[in-house]
């Protein structure tokens, strides 16, 4: 069996890596082609071009790269048409992936297609599922309330959980060793700062994080700051940190995931951009503040389109509003600093977050089969049904 798999950003690469591992275990001999990052490469994918070319977010941000992205769409569709895989699995990144599928299906109407990560029609643009249905046969959903929405649009769909619930976590001993390695006293509050995995996010958020943290450090001088990042953005993040307070520690992603896991286990709180990272923090039970903003043009569109009052997945899955947010026009250093200081000072706020995070993990499948395995079984069952 030959599968063409496409991911366009680091979170999709992680999903793809877990799915591919599950497929290799459930269907030995499966062969992969497509586009992905290091997690998918570790499972045998030779990416046709660097996934980082697709890691762009927002309407305004895409415009300068539109011509290059359009060429990559055509190139990818042609590769699918020429290689005739048994199925195409697209992972998130709908702006790129669905355009690829549209071109590929125009040439091959019988192409079997699976999309991993249901469109968040519960958040904005509810018509997206109906527009996706002519291009996608089957959906793998990360959230338990999504399958009925996909069924209503005419696609089959399985809830497969989120890989974050099965990812390894560092022990208390590893957390202590992390602090010792970086000369962080056991009683010093440790804050994780995660201003995104894309260059545009870092450029927009890092200065605001720096200004907010300057206020927190002035009030809590013992605070230590640790900054995980991804390989493609290490240089960008190192440059940004020159203006940060508190001598932040930048983790080297070339050392693998262990230091990041240990940092999460050692942390007392976090300041993070919106996205999958909120689930990583929840899995490690790290209290957090979510801060995010986009280009003003993109923001204006989102302000009119959003159908929800929170963008943080922990809040949505737990059906609480325990995680504080500083979003859009409210993503200011003053607002961010106020929320971080409150989290440091208020044990009840931290306890409410702990309850919400535990409930989120349970609802996402913690304690059950690994989501990558569940996703692989869903893919294979769908293809078996399609073959009759």
C-alpha positions as a LaTeX table, in Angstrom:
\begin{tabular}{lrrr}
\hline
Residue & $x$ (\AA) & $y$ (\AA) & $z$ (\AA) \\
\hline
Unk1 & 0.00 & 0.00 & 0.00 \\
Unk2 & 1.29 & 3.43 & $-0.98$ \\
Unk3 & 0.08 & 6.57 & 0.77 \\
Unk4 & 0.78 & 10.20 & $-0.10$ \\
Unk5 & 0.85 & 12.23 & 3.14 \\
Unk6 & 0.98 & 16.03 & 3.39 \\
Unk7 & 1.63 & 18.19 & 6.47 \\
Unk8 & 2.30 & 21.91 & 6.36 \\
Unk9 & 3.37 & 22.91 & 9.86 \\
Unk10 & 5.04 & 21.48 & 12.99 \\
Unk11 & 1.80 & 20.47 & 14.71 \\
Unk12 & 0.73 & 18.62 & 11.56 \\
Unk13 & 4.14 & 16.99 & 11.34 \\
Unk14 & 3.67 & 15.60 & 14.86 \\
Unk15 & 0.24 & 14.26 & 13.94 \\
Unk16 & 1.68 & 12.78 & 10.76 \\
Unk17 & 4.56 & 11.12 & 12.56 \\
Unk18 & 2.21 & 9.44 & 15.06 \\
Unk19 & $-0.14$ & 8.34 & 12.28 \\
Unk20 & 2.68 & 6.93 & 10.17 \\
Unk21 & 4.06 & 5.02 & 13.15 \\
Unk22 & 0.60 & 3.57 & 13.72 \\
Unk23 & 0.24 & 2.61 & 10.05 \\
Unk24 & 3.64 & 0.92 & 10.00 \\
Unk25 & 2.62 & $-1.15$ & 13.03 \\
Unk26 & $-0.83$ & $-2.03$ & 11.68 \\
Unk27 & 0.10 & $-2.52$ & 8.01 \\
Unk28 & 3.76 & $-3.58$ & 7.63 \\
Unk29 & 5.14 & $-2.74$ & 4.22 \\
Unk30 & 3.19 & 0.51 & 3.79 \\
Unk31 & 5.16 & 3.06 & 1.71 \\
Unk32 & 4.95 & 6.83 & 2.12 \\
Unk33 & 5.44 & 9.81 & $-0.20$ \\
Unk34 & 4.62 & 13.47 & 0.29 \\
Unk35 & 5.59 & 16.53 & 2.34 \\
Unk36 & 6.41 & 16.67 & 6.04 \\
Unk37 & 8.92 & 17.58 & 8.69 \\
Unk38 & 11.30 & 15.78 & 11.02 \\
Unk39 & 8.69 & 13.66 & 12.82 \\
Unk40 & 7.43 & 12.25 & 9.53 \\
Unk41 & 10.97 & 11.85 & 8.21 \\
Unk42 & 11.70 & 9.68 & 11.24 \\
Unk43 & 8.94 & 7.36 & 10.03 \\
Unk44 & 10.38 & 7.03 & 6.53 \\
Unk45 & 9.11 & 10.05 & 4.58 \\
Unk46 & 11.51 & 11.78 & 2.19 \\
Unk47 & 9.77 & 15.16 & 1.90 \\
Unk48 & 9.53 & 16.46 & $-1.65$ \\
Unk49 & 10.41 & 19.97 & $-0.43$ \\
Unk50 & 10.91 & 21.60 & 3.00 \\
Unk51 & 7.70 & 21.72 & 4.99 \\
Unk52 & 8.77 & 25.13 & 6.35 \\
Unk53 & 7.81 & 26.67 & 2.99 \\
Unk54 & 4.17 & 26.04 & 3.92 \\
Unk55 & 4.30 & 27.25 & 7.52 \\
Unk56 & 2.63 & 30.60 & 6.99 \\
Unk57 & $-0.43$ & 31.83 & 8.87 \\
Unk58 & $-3.02$ & 34.52 & 8.23 \\
Unk59 & $-4.59$ & 36.15 & 5.19 \\
Unk60 & $-2.22$ & 39.12 & 4.96 \\
Unk61 & 0.84 & 37.03 & 5.73 \\
Unk62 & 0.20 & 34.70 & 2.78 \\
Unk63 & 0.10 & 37.43 & 0.13 \\
Unk64 & 3.88 & 37.96 & $-0.32$ \\
Unk65 & 4.37 & 34.20 & $-0.75$ \\
Unk66 & 1.27 & 33.47 & $-2.79$ \\
Unk67 & 3.08 & 32.84 & $-6.09$ \\
Unk68 & 5.54 & 30.39 & $-4.51$ \\
Unk69 & 2.73 & 28.60 & $-2.64$ \\
Unk70 & 0.69 & 28.34 & $-5.82$ \\
Unk71 & 3.64 & 26.68 & $-7.59$ \\
Unk72 & 4.04 & 24.21 & $-4.72$ \\
Unk73 & 0.32 & 23.38 & $-4.89$ \\
Unk74 & 0.60 & 22.53 & $-8.59$ \\
Unk75 & 3.82 & 20.57 & $-8.04$ \\
Unk76 & 2.26 & 18.51 & $-5.24$ \\
Unk77 & $-0.93$ & 17.80 & $-7.18$ \\
Unk78 & 1.13 & 16.65 & $-10.17$ \\
Unk79 & 3.13 & 14.31 & $-7.95$ \\
Unk80 & $-0.11$ & 12.71 & $-6.71$ \\
Unk81 & $-1.44$ & 12.34 & $-10.22$ \\
Unk82 & 1.79 & 10.80 & $-11.50$ \\
Unk83 & 2.43 & 8.38 & $-8.60$ \\
Unk84 & $-1.18$ & 7.16 & $-8.22$ \\
Unk85 & $-1.15$ & 6.39 & $-4.47$ \\
Unk86 & $-3.80$ & 4.22 & $-2.86$ \\
Unk87 & $-4.90$ & 7.27 & $-0.88$ \\
Unk88 & $-3.89$ & 10.82 & $-0.04$ \\
Unk89 & $-3.84$ & 11.84 & 3.62 \\
Unk90 & $-3.76$ & 15.60 & 4.17 \\
Unk91 & $-3.03$ & 16.90 & 7.67 \\
Unk92 & $-4.49$ & 20.24 & 8.74 \\
Unk93 & $-3.18$ & 23.24 & 6.64 \\
Unk94 & $-6.45$ & 23.36 & 4.65 \\
Unk95 & $-5.52$ & 26.40 & 2.58 \\
Unk96 & $-2.73$ & 24.39 & 0.98 \\
Unk97 & $-4.04$ & 20.84 & 1.25 \\
Unk98 & $-7.54$ & 21.35 & $-0.13$ \\
Unk99 & $-6.21$ & 23.25 & $-3.14$ \\
Unk100 & $-3.90$ & 20.31 & $-3.83$ \\
Unk101 & $-6.82$ & 17.90 & $-3.57$ \\
Unk102 & $-8.96$ & 20.00 & $-5.89$ \\
Unk103 & $-6.34$ & 19.84 & $-8.64$ \\
Unk104 & $-5.53$ & 16.17 & $-8.06$ \\
Unk105 & $-9.18$ & 15.11 & $-8.03$ \\
Unk106 & $-9.89$ & 17.05 & $-11.21$ \\
Unk107 & $-7.43$ & 14.70 & $-12.94$ \\
Unk108 & $-8.26$ & 11.61 & $-10.87$ \\
Unk109 & $-11.92$ & 11.64 & $-9.75$ \\
Unk110 & $-11.49$ & 8.21 & $-8.15$ \\
Unk111 & $-8.72$ & 9.43 & $-5.82$ \\
Unk112 & $-9.35$ & 8.29 & $-2.24$ \\
Unk113 & $-8.79$ & 11.16 & 0.21 \\
Unk114 & $-8.55$ & 11.42 & 4.00 \\
Unk115 & $-8.12$ & 14.62 & 5.99 \\
Unk116 & $-6.63$ & 14.62 & 9.48 \\
Unk117 & $-8.01$ & 17.42 & 11.72 \\
Unk118 & $-11.60$ & 18.40 & 11.16 \\
Unk119 & $-12.20$ & 22.02 & 10.18 \\
Unk120 & $-13.15$ & 24.02 & 13.25 \\
Unk121 & $-16.62$ & 24.85 & 11.96 \\
Unk122 & $-17.73$ & 25.26 & 15.58 \\
Unk123 & $-15.39$ & 28.27 & 15.77 \\
Unk124 & $-15.83$ & 30.11 & 12.47 \\
Unk125 & $-16.91$ & 29.73 & 8.84 \\
Unk126 & $-19.40$ & 26.88 & 9.41 \\
Unk127 & $-19.74$ & 26.34 & 5.65 \\
Unk128 & $-16.20$ & 24.98 & 5.38 \\
Unk129 & $-17.25$ & 21.38 & 6.04 \\
Unk130 & $-19.77$ & 21.43 & 3.21 \\
Unk131 & $-17.19$ & 22.92 & 0.84 \\
Unk132 & $-14.64$ & 20.30 & 1.90 \\
Unk133 & $-16.99$ & 17.36 & 1.38 \\
Unk134 & $-16.60$ & 17.10 & $-2.43$ \\
Unk135 & $-12.82$ & 16.76 & $-1.96$ \\
Unk136 & $-12.57$ & 14.60 & 1.19 \\
Unk137 & $-14.01$ & 11.13 & 1.78 \\
Unk138 & $-13.07$ & 10.58 & 5.43 \\
Unk139 & $-12.02$ & 12.79 & 8.36 \\
Unk140 & $-9.92$ & 12.00 & 11.42 \\
Unk141 & $-11.13$ & 14.27 & 14.23 \\
Unk142 & $-9.08$ & 15.38 & 17.22 \\
Unk143 & $-12.01$ & 16.56 & 19.31 \\
Unk144 & $-14.87$ & 14.36 & 20.52 \\
Unk145 & $-17.66$ & 16.71 & 19.48 \\
Unk146 & $-16.59$ & 16.97 & 15.82 \\
Unk147 & $-17.78$ & 13.73 & 14.09 \\
Unk148 & $-21.50$ & 14.67 & 13.99 \\
Unk149 & $-20.59$ & 17.96 & 12.31 \\
Unk150 & $-18.62$ & 16.12 & 9.61 \\
Unk151 & $-21.36$ & 13.50 & 9.12 \\
Unk152 & $-23.88$ & 16.29 & 8.58 \\
Unk153 & $-21.68$ & 17.65 & 5.78 \\
Unk154 & $-21.55$ & 14.26 & 4.03 \\
Unk155 & $-18.17$ & 12.86 & 5.12 \\
Unk156 & $-17.43$ & 9.83 & 7.26 \\
Unk157 & $-15.50$ & 10.73 & 10.41 \\
Unk158 & $-13.93$ & 9.07 & 13.44 \\
Unk159 & $-12.80$ & 10.71 & 16.67 \\
Unk160 & $-9.23$ & 9.43 & 17.14 \\
Unk161 & $-8.04$ & 11.56 & 20.04 \\
Unk162 & $-5.01$ & 13.83 & 20.13 \\
Unk163 & $-1.42$ & 12.48 & 20.14 \\
Unk164 & $-0.55$ & 14.79 & 23.01 \\
Unk165 & $-2.24$ & 12.40 & 25.45 \\
Unk166 & 0.23 & 9.63 & 24.56 \\
Unk167 & 3.43 & 11.66 & 24.39 \\
Unk168 & 6.15 & 10.86 & 26.96 \\
Unk169 & 6.41 & 13.06 & 30.03 \\
Unk170 & 9.47 & 13.77 & 32.11 \\
Unk171 & 9.75 & 12.46 & 35.65 \\
Unk172 & 10.20 & 14.56 & 38.77 \\
Unk173 & 13.84 & 13.48 & 38.83 \\
Unk174 & 14.32 & 14.72 & 35.26 \\
Unk175 & 12.69 & 18.02 & 36.21 \\
Unk176 & 15.09 & 18.44 & 39.14 \\
Unk177 & 18.03 & 17.56 & 36.89 \\
Unk178 & 16.90 & 20.21 & 34.38 \\
Unk179 & 16.87 & 22.89 & 37.06 \\
Unk180 & 20.29 & 21.77 & 38.32 \\
Unk181 & 21.78 & 21.78 & 34.82 \\
Unk182 & 20.67 & 25.38 & 34.25 \\
Unk183 & 21.42 & 26.57 & 37.82 \\
Unk184 & 17.77 & 27.28 & 38.55 \\
Unk185 & 17.14 & 27.07 & 42.32 \\
Unk186 & 14.42 & 24.66 & 43.42 \\
Unk187 & 12.40 & 27.55 & 44.89 \\
Unk188 & 12.77 & 29.92 & 41.91 \\
Unk189 & 9.59 & 30.25 & 39.81 \\
Unk190 & 10.24 & 28.92 & 36.31 \\
Unk191 & 8.25 & 30.32 & 33.39 \\
Unk192 & 8.06 & 28.78 & 29.92 \\
Unk193 & 7.74 & 31.33 & 27.11 \\
Unk194 & 6.45 & 30.00 & 23.78 \\
Unk195 & 5.83 & 32.79 & 21.26 \\
Unk196 & 5.00 & 30.46 & 18.35 \\
Unk197 & 6.67 & 28.23 & 15.80 \\
Unk198 & 6.39 & 30.52 & 12.75 \\
Unk199 & 8.63 & 33.47 & 11.93 \\
Unk200 & 5.67 & 35.83 & 11.65 \\
Unk201 & 4.29 & 34.80 & 15.04 \\
Unk202 & 7.66 & 35.28 & 16.70 \\
Unk203 & 8.16 & 38.69 & 15.11 \\
Unk204 & 4.74 & 39.83 & 16.30 \\
Unk205 & 4.63 & 38.26 & 19.75 \\
Unk206 & 8.23 & 38.16 & 21.03 \\
Unk207 & 8.49 & 41.96 & 21.67 \\
Unk208 & 5.19 & 41.93 & 23.58 \\
Unk209 & 6.27 & 38.90 & 25.58 \\
Unk210 & 9.53 & 40.68 & 26.40 \\
Unk211 & 7.76 & 43.82 & 27.61 \\
Unk212 & 5.28 & 41.81 & 29.67 \\
Unk213 & 7.98 & 39.67 & 31.24 \\
Unk214 & 9.98 & 42.77 & 32.14 \\
Unk215 & 7.08 & 43.77 & 34.38 \\
Unk216 & 6.85 & 40.30 & 35.92 \\
Unk217 & 10.62 & 40.08 & 36.51 \\
Unk218 & 10.60 & 43.54 & 38.12 \\
Unk219 & 8.01 & 42.24 & 40.59 \\
Unk220 & 9.49 & 38.73 & 40.97 \\
Unk221 & 13.27 & 39.04 & 40.44 \\
Unk222 & 13.86 & 35.33 & 41.10 \\
Unk223 & 11.77 & 34.38 & 38.04 \\
Unk224 & 13.68 & 32.30 & 35.48 \\
Unk225 & 12.56 & 32.09 & 31.85 \\
Unk226 & 13.02 & 29.10 & 29.54 \\
Unk227 & 12.21 & 29.32 & 25.83 \\
Unk228 & 11.68 & 26.14 & 23.80 \\
Unk229 & 11.66 & 26.56 & 20.02 \\
Unk230 & 11.64 & 24.54 & 16.80 \\
Unk231 & 14.68 & 23.88 & 14.63 \\
Unk232 & 13.61 & 26.15 & 11.77 \\
Unk233 & 13.22 & 29.15 & 14.07 \\
Unk234 & 16.20 & 28.79 & 16.42 \\
Unk235 & 18.15 & 31.67 & 14.84 \\
Unk236 & 15.07 & 33.90 & 14.75 \\
Unk237 & 14.32 & 33.21 & 18.39 \\
Unk238 & 17.94 & 33.72 & 19.47 \\
Unk239 & 17.91 & 37.18 & 17.87 \\
Unk240 & 14.58 & 38.05 & 19.49 \\
Unk241 & 15.81 & 37.06 & 22.96 \\
Unk242 & 18.53 & 39.74 & 22.93 \\
Unk243 & 15.88 & 42.21 & 24.07 \\
Unk244 & 14.32 & 39.97 & 26.74 \\
Unk245 & 14.70 & 40.40 & 30.50 \\
Unk246 & 15.86 & 37.79 & 32.98 \\
Unk247 & 18.62 & 36.12 & 30.93 \\
Unk248 & 16.24 & 33.64 & 29.25 \\
Unk249 & 17.47 & 30.13 & 28.48 \\
Unk250 & 16.90 & 29.09 & 24.86 \\
Unk251 & 16.60 & 25.32 & 24.52 \\
Unk252 & 18.51 & 23.83 & 21.61 \\
Unk253 & 16.07 & 21.68 & 19.58 \\
Unk254 & 19.02 & 19.73 & 18.12 \\
Unk255 & 19.32 & 18.03 & 21.52 \\
Unk256 & 16.00 & 16.27 & 20.89 \\
Unk257 & 12.73 & 16.40 & 22.83 \\
Unk258 & 14.07 & 15.39 & 26.27 \\
Unk259 & 15.16 & 18.90 & 27.43 \\
Unk260 & 11.80 & 20.36 & 26.40 \\
Unk261 & 9.89 & 17.63 & 28.24 \\
Unk262 & 12.04 & 18.20 & 31.32 \\
Unk263 & 11.45 & 21.95 & 31.12 \\
Unk264 & 7.69 & 21.38 & 30.97 \\
Unk265 & 7.90 & 19.12 & 34.02 \\
Unk266 & 9.98 & 21.70 & 35.91 \\
Unk267 & 7.88 & 24.75 & 35.00 \\
Unk268 & 5.58 & 26.62 & 37.36 \\
Unk269 & 3.70 & 28.55 & 34.69 \\
Unk270 & 3.79 & 29.39 & 30.98 \\
Unk271 & 3.12 & 32.20 & 28.54 \\
Unk272 & 2.24 & 30.79 & 25.13 \\
Unk273 & 0.87 & 31.65 & 21.73 \\
Unk274 & $-2.48$ & 30.14 & 20.84 \\
Unk275 & $-2.39$ & 26.67 & 19.32 \\
Unk276 & $-1.61$ & 23.04 & 20.03 \\
Unk277 & 0.96 & 24.06 & 22.64 \\
Unk278 & $-1.88$ & 24.68 & 25.11 \\
Unk279 & $-2.55$ & 20.93 & 25.03 \\
Unk280 & 1.13 & 20.13 & 25.55 \\
Unk281 & 1.11 & 22.39 & 28.59 \\
Unk282 & $-2.13$ & 20.83 & 29.82 \\
Unk283 & $-0.66$ & 17.33 & 29.50 \\
Unk284 & 2.22 & 18.47 & 31.73 \\
Unk285 & $-0.23$ & 20.31 & 34.02 \\
Unk286 & 1.54 & 23.65 & 33.58 \\
Unk287 & $-0.69$ & 26.66 & 34.44 \\
Unk288 & $-0.71$ & 29.04 & 31.50 \\
Unk289 & $-1.66$ & 32.35 & 29.98 \\
Unk290 & $-2.43$ & 32.36 & 26.25 \\
Unk291 & $-1.50$ & 35.50 & 24.29 \\
Unk292 & $-1.90$ & 35.87 & 20.56 \\
Unk293 & $-2.38$ & 38.38 & 17.78 \\
Unk294 & $-2.30$ & 38.39 & 13.98 \\
Unk295 & $-1.90$ & 41.03 & 11.28 \\
Unk296 & $-4.55$ & 43.78 & 11.66 \\
Unk297 & $-6.20$ & 42.78 & 8.36 \\
Unk298 & $-6.46$ & 39.14 & 9.45 \\
Unk299 & $-7.65$ & 40.26 & 12.88 \\
Unk300 & $-10.47$ & 42.34 & 11.41 \\
Unk301 & $-11.72$ & 39.33 & 9.45 \\
Unk302 & $-11.53$ & 37.03 & 12.48 \\
Unk303 & $-13.30$ & 39.47 & 14.77 \\
Unk304 & $-16.33$ & 39.35 & 12.49 \\
Unk305 & $-16.17$ & 35.61 & 11.80 \\
Unk306 & $-15.48$ & 33.97 & 15.18 \\
Unk307 & $-18.43$ & 32.15 & 16.76 \\
Unk308 & $-16.73$ & 31.36 & 20.09 \\
Unk309 & $-15.58$ & 33.41 & 23.07 \\
Unk310 & $-12.28$ & 31.56 & 23.59 \\
Unk311 & $-9.67$ & 30.11 & 21.25 \\
Unk312 & $-7.85$ & 27.95 & 23.79 \\
Unk313 & $-8.45$ & 24.23 & 23.31 \\
Unk314 & $-8.29$ & 23.50 & 27.03 \\
Unk315 & $-11.17$ & 25.92 & 27.60 \\
Unk316 & $-13.19$ & 24.44 & 24.74 \\
Unk317 & $-12.71$ & 20.75 & 25.52 \\
Unk318 & $-13.18$ & 21.16 & 29.29 \\
Unk319 & $-16.14$ & 23.51 & 28.74 \\
Unk320 & $-14.59$ & 25.98 & 31.19 \\
Unk321 & $-12.87$ & 29.32 & 30.84 \\
Unk322 & $-10.08$ & 28.50 & 33.29 \\
Unk323 & $-7.23$ & 29.56 & 30.97 \\
Unk324 & $-6.85$ & 33.36 & 30.73 \\
Unk325 & $-6.28$ & 34.88 & 27.31 \\
Unk326 & $-4.84$ & 38.11 & 25.91 \\
Unk327 & $-5.96$ & 38.12 & 22.30 \\
Unk328 & $-5.99$ & 40.57 & 19.41 \\
Unk329 & $-6.33$ & 44.14 & 20.60 \\
Unk330 & $-5.99$ & 42.87 & 24.18 \\
Unk331 & $-2.63$ & 41.23 & 23.45 \\
Unk332 & $-0.73$ & 43.98 & 25.24 \\
Unk333 & 2.22 & 43.74 & 27.62 \\
Unk334 & 0.13 & 45.19 & 30.44 \\
Unk335 & $-2.69$ & 42.67 & 30.05 \\
Unk336 & $-0.26$ & 39.75 & 29.72 \\
Unk337 & 1.74 & 40.81 & 32.78 \\
Unk338 & $-1.43$ & 41.24 & 34.86 \\
Unk339 & $-2.59$ & 37.71 & 34.05 \\
Unk340 & 0.83 & 36.18 & 34.75 \\
Unk341 & 1.14 & 37.94 & 38.10 \\
Unk342 & $-2.38$ & 36.82 & 39.06 \\
Unk343 & $-1.46$ & 33.24 & 38.18 \\
Unk344 & 1.67 & 33.45 & 40.33 \\
Unk345 & $-0.27$ & 34.89 & 43.28 \\
Unk346 & $-3.59$ & 32.99 & 43.16 \\
Unk347 & $-3.56$ & 29.29 & 44.13 \\
Unk348 & $-7.28$ & 29.02 & 43.37 \\
Unk349 & $-6.66$ & 30.09 & 39.76 \\
Unk350 & $-3.93$ & 27.47 & 39.43 \\
Unk351 & $-6.20$ & 24.80 & 40.94 \\
Unk352 & $-9.01$ & 25.66 & 38.51 \\
Unk353 & $-6.59$ & 25.26 & 35.63 \\
Unk354 & $-5.39$ & 21.90 & 36.97 \\
Unk355 & $-8.98$ & 20.61 & 37.07 \\
Unk356 & $-9.70$ & 21.84 & 33.55 \\
Unk357 & $-6.48$ & 20.35 & 32.19 \\
Unk358 & $-7.15$ & 16.92 & 33.73 \\
Unk359 & $-10.67$ & 16.89 & 32.27 \\
Unk360 & $-9.33$ & 17.92 & 28.86 \\
Unk361 & $-6.81$ & 15.09 & 28.77 \\
Unk362 & $-9.43$ & 12.53 & 29.83 \\
Unk363 & $-11.82$ & 13.71 & 27.10 \\
Unk364 & $-9.06$ & 13.58 & 24.49 \\
Unk365 & $-8.38$ & 9.91 & 25.16 \\
Unk366 & $-5.80$ & 9.78 & 27.92 \\
Unk367 & $-5.45$ & 6.20 & 29.18 \\
Unk368 & $-6.81$ & 4.59 & 25.99 \\
Unk369 & $-5.09$ & 3.37 & 22.81 \\
Unk370 & $-2.51$ & 5.78 & 21.40 \\
Unk371 & $-4.22$ & 8.30 & 19.10 \\
Unk372 & $-1.74$ & 7.49 & 16.33 \\
Unk373 & $-2.86$ & 3.87 & 16.52 \\
Unk374 & $-6.52$ & 4.87 & 16.56 \\
Unk375 & $-5.96$ & 7.13 & 13.55 \\
Unk376 & $-4.14$ & 4.38 & 11.64 \\
Unk377 & $-6.95$ & 1.89 & 12.35 \\
Unk378 & $-9.50$ & 4.43 & 11.16 \\
Unk379 & $-7.56$ & 4.96 & 7.91 \\
Unk380 & $-7.27$ & 1.23 & 7.25 \\
Unk381 & $-10.92$ & 0.56 & 8.09 \\
Unk382 & $-12.02$ & 3.32 & 5.75 \\
Unk383 & $-9.89$ & 2.03 & 2.89 \\
Unk384 & $-11.17$ & $-1.49$ & 3.49 \\
Unk385 & $-14.79$ & $-0.26$ & 3.28 \\
Unk386 & $-13.97$ & 1.69 & 0.12 \\
Unk387 & $-12.60$ & $-1.43$ & $-1.54$ \\
Unk388 & $-15.79$ & $-3.28$ & $-0.65$ \\
\hline
\end{tabular}
